[in-house]
Amino acid sequence: MDSSAVKTYLPWLVATALFMEQLDATVVNTAIPSIAASLGVTPLSLKSVVTSYILGLAVGIPVSGWMADRFGTRRVFLTAIGIFTCASVLCGLSVNAEMMTAARLLQGLGGAMMMPVGRLAIVRTFPKSELLGAMNFVIIPALIGPLLGPTVGGLMVHWTSWRAIFFINVPFGLIAMYLVWRHMPDYHGDERRPLDVLGLILFSTGTAILSWLLEIFGEHTLSGATMALLLVVSIALLGTYALHASRIKFPLLRLTLLKVRTFRISVVGGFVTRLGVGGLPFLLPLLYQLGLGLPAWQSGLLMMPSAAAAMGMKLIAPKVLARFGYRQVLVANTLCIGITIALFGQVGPSTPLAAIVCISLMQGFFNSLQFSSMNTLAYADIETRDSSMASTIASSFQQLSMSFGLAAGSLVTAWFLGRVPQTNQVLVTGALHHAFDFLAALTVVSAIIFWRLRREDGDSISRGREKATQAEPVAQQA
C-alpha cells in the first residue's frame, strides 16, 4: 500500500468517522420530543435512548485496543463503521422505544471502536514529527460535532422527519467503509496477548455505571440513597480493577503507562480541563435562550463561530507549538480558556451580538489549540509497541471526562439556579453568570497540572527532536 496515499486519506477517514460519532451523539437530544411523539411515549421515558449510547461507549472503548492488536486496525475500523451504520438504520426504522434503545446501544458499541482504533492508526502511520499536523486535522470534528449537533438536529426535525437524522449516516458510512478497505493500514500488535475477561467485566461495568449516573445526575429519577449506592459500587469495581491489573501480565488497560510523565500529565490535565469546558454545550444554550430570550435557531447560530474558529486554528497550531513548546502553550492557553469562559459570565441582554461572536470565536480557537496539544502530547514519549494501549487508556479517560464535564455543568447550573423562576430573565442570567465563573475557575486549575511539564517535553512532536534517553521508562509487568 502506497504510504503517501495512506497519509493523504487516513486523516480524512478518521475525521469523517469521528464526525459521524460526535454529531450523532448530540443531534438526537434535539429530536427526543419528536421521537417520543412518534413512538407514543413521554420524552422522559426516552432518556434511555441517550444513556444507552453512553453505555455502549463505556463498554466498547476498553476492549478496542485489544481487538485492534488481535484482528488488525483495518478490519476492526471497518467493522466499527459497519456496525455504526447498520445501527443507524435500525434507529431510523424503530417502531418502539425498546427497539430504539437497543439500536442506540449497538451504535454506541460501534462508535466506541472508532476513535481509539483510528487514533492508533494515525500514531502508527505518522512519525512523531508529523503527528501534530495529522492529529490536529482529526480533532476538529470532535470540537464542531457537539456544537453543530443541536442546530442540525433542530433543522432536520423541523423540515423533515426525526428518522432522517439516522438515515443521513448511511451514505457517509458506505463511502467511509469503501475508503477504509482501500486505504486503511492494517496494523497488528507486536505480541499476541489474551483478553483480560475479568478486567473487561470490572472496568466496563464500573465505567458504565459511573457514566450512566453522571448522565442522569440531577434529574431525580433515582433516590439519593440509590445513586449513592451505585456510585460506591462503580468506584469499588474500578478500584478492584486497578488492583487486578497490577497483578497480571496482560491487563485490559496497562495503567503503568501512566508512569510516563508526559502521558500522565496529558491524560490528567485533559480530564480536569474538560470538567470546565464540558459544561459549555449545556450552559450556552441556556444563556442564549433563557438569559437573552433568543429563539432556538438563533441560539444555534451563535454556536457556529466557535466551530469556524476551531477549524481555522489548525493552520497555525503547529507553528505555535514549534515556537513556544507544549509547556508554555498549555499553561497560557488553559488560562485563556478560563478567561473566555468567564467572559460568557458577563454576557447579558444588553451585550452586542458582535461581542458575543468575538467571545465565541476566541473560545473555539483556544479550545481547538488545547485539545490538539493535549492529544498529541500524550504520545510524545510512548513507544510504538505501547501505542495501542495508550490510545485505549486516553480514549477511556476522555469518555469519562466528557460525562463528568456535562454533569459538572448541570450540577453547577442547578446549584445557582436553585428555585429561581425561569421566567425571571434577570435572576436566571445572574445564576448562569455564577455558573460560568465557577467553570472558569475550575478550568484554570488544570493550568497547575500543565505547569509540571518540562520545557523540552513534546519536542519530538512539535520540533522533531527525539529524546536521547527515556527519563521515566514504563515499568514492566511481572
N, C-alpha and C positions, 0 to 999 in steps of 0.2 A: 504494500500500500504506500502510495506516494506521501512522504512526510509533509511536504509543503501543502498538499491538498488537505491532509488531516488537520494541519494547523489553521487552515483557512476555514474549514467547515465546522470543526469541533466546537469552537466558542459559540457559533450560531446555534448548533444543535442543543447544547446545554442551556443556553439563554432562552431558546424557544420553549423547551420543556419546563424550565423554571418559571417562565412567564405564565404558561398554562396552569401550573400548580398554584402560583401565588394569586393569579386573577380568580381562579375558581374558588379558592379558599375564602375570598372576601365577597365575591359577587353574589353568592347565594343569600347572604344576610339580608340584602335589599329585597329579595324576591320571596322571603318567608311568608309575608301576608298573602301574596297571590297564590303561592303553593298551597297554603293552608285552606284558602277558599276553594281552590280547585279540587283538593282531596277531601274536603268536607270535615276538616278538623280545626281545632283552635291553633293560632300561631304558637302559643306556649308549648303545645304538645309536640311541635316540630323542632324543639330545641335539640332533640336527639339527632336531627339531620346535621346540625353543626358539630355537635360533640362527637358523633361517630367518626367524622372525618379526622378530627384531632386525635382520637383514639387510634385510628389506623396509622397515622404518622408515628405516634408514640411507640407502637408495637413494631412497625416495619423498619424504622431507621436503624435501631441497634444491630439488626441482622444483615443489613445491606452490605456492609464491608466484607463479612464472611462469604456472602453469596458471590460478590464480585471476585474475590480471591479464588473461589472454588469453580465457578462457571464462566468467568470472564466478563469484562466490563461491557462488551458489545451485546452479548446475549442477555445479560441482566438489564441493561438500559433499554434494549428493545422490548423485552418482556414488560418492564415497568410502564413504558409508554402505551403498550398494547392493553395492559390491564386498566390503566387510567382512562384510555379512550373508550374501551368497552363498558367500563363502569359509568362513564358519562352518558352513553346511550341508554343504559339501564335507568339512570336517574331521570332522563328525559321521558322515558316510557313508563315511569312509575304510576301505578294506579291507586296506591295507598301509602300511608306513612311508613309502614313496616318495610315495604319494598324500597322506598326511598332511603331509609336509614341503612339497610343492608348494602345498597348500591354505593352510598357515600362511604361506608366503612371500607368496601373494596377499593374505592377510588383513593382513599387515604393510604391504603397499603401500596398501591401503585405509585402514588406520589412520594411515598417515603423512600423509595429506592432511587428516585430521580436525582436529587441533589447530591447525596453522598457519592454515588457512583459517577455522576457527571463531574463533580469536583475532583474525584480521584483520577479520572481520565485526563483532566486538564493538568493536574500536578505531574502525572507520569509522562505526558506528552511534551510539555514545555520545560526547558531548563529554567533554573531559578531566576536568571537574568531576564527572561521573557515572561515569567509567571505573572507579574503585576499587570501587564497590559491585557493578558488573557482573562485573568480573574476580574479585572476592572470592567471588562466588557460584559462578563457573565452576571455580575452582581446587579446591574441596572434593572433587570426585570423584577428582582426581589424588592427593589425600592419603589418602582412605579406600579407594580401589580396591586398592592393594598390601597394605593391612592386612587387608581382608576376603577377598581372593583365596584365600589358603591355607585359611582357615576354610570358606568357601563350597565350594571345591573338595573338601575332605575330606568334608564332609557330603553333597554330591551323589554323590560316588563311593561313599560308604558306603550310602546309602539307595536310589540309583537306578543309573544307568549312566554311565560317563565320557562317553558320547555326548550326554547331556543338558546337559553343560557348554557345548557348542557350540550346541545347538538353542535354548537359552534366549535367545540373541541375536536369534532370528528375529522374535518379536512386537515387541520393542523397536526393532529395525531398521525394520520396516514402519511402525510408528507414527511413528518419527522421520522417515522419508522423506516421509510424508504431510504432517507439520507443516512440514518444510523447504520443500516445494513451495508451501505456503500462506503461510508467514510469514517465510521466509529472504530478507533483502535481497540484491539482485543487483548487487554492485559489480564494476566493471572497472577496469583500470589506466588511468592518465591518458595513457599513450602505448603504442603497440604496439611491443614490443621483441622481437627474435629470440631463440630459445632458444640458449643457450650450450652447444652439444652437447659440445664438448671439455671445458669446465668441469664439466659434469654427469658425464662419464666420470671425470675426475680426482678430483673431490671425492667422488662417491658411492662409487667404488671404494676410495679411501683410507679413508673413514669406515666402509665395510662391513667391510674387512679389520681395521681397528682395533677396531671393535665386536665382531667375532667373536673376535678374540684375547682381548679382555677378558672375554668371556662364558665361554670355555673355560679361562681362566687358572687354573692350579693343579690341573688335572685330569690333567696328564701324558699327554694323548692325542697330543701332538706333542713332538718332541725340543726341547731348549733352543735348539739352533742353528737349527732351522726356525722357531721362534717369534721368535727374534731377527731372522732374515732378513725374515720377514713384517712385523715391526714397522718395520724400516728401510724396506721397500717402501711401507708405508702413510704413514709420515712424509714420504718422498720425494714421493709422489703429492700429499699435502696441501700440501707446500711448493711444488711445481710449480704447483698450482692458485693459490696466493697470488700467485705471480709472474705467472701468466697473467691473473688477474683485474685486476691493476694496469695491464695493457697494452691492454685492450679497452674499448669504450664501454659494452657491455651485458653485464657478467659475470653468471653464475648467482647468486652472492652478492656484493653490493657491500660489501666489507669496509671501505671508507672510512666506512661508517656508525658504525664503532667509534670514530671521531674525535669523535662526540657523547659528551661526558664521562659524562652520566648513563646513557646506553645501555651504554657500555663498562663502567662500574662495576657495573651491574646484571648484565650477562652474565658478566663475570669473577668478581665476588663470588659470584654464584649457582653458578658452576661449582665454586669452592673449597668453598662451603658444602655442596654435595651430595656432595663426597668423603667428608665425615664422616657426614652424615645418611643417605646412600645405603647405608651398611653396616648400618643398624639392622634392616631386614627380614630380613637374613641372620643377624645376631648374636642378636637377641632370641629366636627360636625355639630356638636352641642353648642359650641361658642357661636358658630355662624348662624345656626337656626334658632336656638333659644335666646342667645345673648344679643345677636344683631337682628334677629327677625327675618332672616333671608329664607327664601324658598329652597327646597332640597336641591333643585337643579343648579341654582347659583352657588349653593354651598359646595356642590361637587366641582364646579368650575374653579372655585378658589383653591382646590387641592391640586389643580393642574400645574401651576407654576413650579411647585416643588418637584414634580416629575420631570419637567423640562430642564430644570437646573441639575437634577441628578444625571441626566443623560449628557449634558454639556460638560460636567465635571471630568468625565473620563478622558477628555482631551488634554487636561493639564495635570492630572493626578501623578502620573509617572515623573514628570519634571519637578513637581513639588516635593515628592518623596526623595528623589535623587539629590535635590538641592539641600533639604533640611534634615533628612533622615526620619526614621519611624518615631523615635522618642520625641523630638520636638513637634512633629506633625500631630501625633496622637494626643499629647498633652494640650497643646494650643487649640487643636480642633475640638477636643472634648469640651473645653471651656467655651468655645464659640457656640457649640450646640446648646449648652446650658443657657447662654445669653439669649439666643434666638427663642428658646422655649419661654424664657422669662419675658421676652418682648411680646409674645402672644398674650401674656398676662396683663398687658397694657392696652390691648385692643378692645374698643368699645363701640357703641353705635355712632359716635362722632368721628371715629377713625376713618380717614380717607381710604378708599379701596386700593389706591396706588400704594399706600404704606403697607397694607396687608399683603399685597402681591410681593412687595420687596422682602418682607419678612419670610414669606413662603419660599421665595427664591433662595434666600440665604439658608433656610432650613434644609431644602433639598440638596444644595451644594455641599454643606458641611456634613449632612448625613451620608451622602454618597462617598465622600472622601473618607469618612470614618470607617464605613463598612468595608470599603476596598482595602484600606490599610490594615484593619484587624484581620480580615480573612486571608490576606496574603502573608502577614507576619507569622501566622500560625505555622507555616511550612518552611520558615527561614532556616531552621536547624533540624528539620525532620529528615531522616534518611529515607531513601526511596522505598526500602523494604517496609517501612512503617507508615507509608503514605495512606494506605487503605484504612488502617486502624485510626490514624489521626483524623481522616476525613469523617469517619463514623462518629468518633468522640465529639468533634467540633459540631457536627450536624445535630447530635443528640442534645448537647448543651444549648445550641441555638434554638431548637424547638421548645425546650423548657423555658428559655429566656423570653421567647415570644409570648408564651402563655402567662408567665409571671408579669411581663410588661403590660399586657391587657388587663390582668387582674389588678395590678397596681393603679392603672389609670381609672378603672371603675371604682376601686376602693376609695381612692383619694377624692374622686368626684362625689361619691355618695357621702363621704365624711363631711365635706364642705357644704354640699347642698342641704344635707340634713332634712329638715321639714320645710325648707324654702319652697313656696308655691312656684311651679314652673311658669305660671302666668305673670309673675313679677319679674320683668326683664332686668331691672336694676339689681335686685338681690341675686338672681341667677348668674348674671355676668360677674358680680363680685365673687361669688363662690367659685366659679370657674377660674377666675384670676388667681385665687389662692391655690387651686389645684395645679395650675401651670407653674406657679412659683415653687411649689413643693417638688414637682417633677424636674424642674430646672436644677434645684439644689441636689437632687438625687443623681442626676447625670454628671454634675461637676465632681461628685465623689469619685467617679471612675478615673478621673484625671490623676488621682493619687496612685492608682494601680499602675497606670502607664508611666508614671514618674520613675518607677523602679527599672525601667528599661535602661540599657547602656547606650551610649552614643553610637556605637558601631552595630548594634542589633539590627538585623534586617538588611544589612548592606549587600548580602548575597542576592537579594531580590531587587532592591532599589538601585544599587550601583554595580551589580555584577561581581562583587568581591566575595570570594569564598573564605570562610574562616580556616585558619591553619590547623586548629585543633578544636575539638568539641569540648567546651568548658564543663558542661554538665551532661555527661552521657546518660542514655536511658538505662536504667537498671535492668539486668537480665532476669527473666523469670526463673524461679527454681524448677 
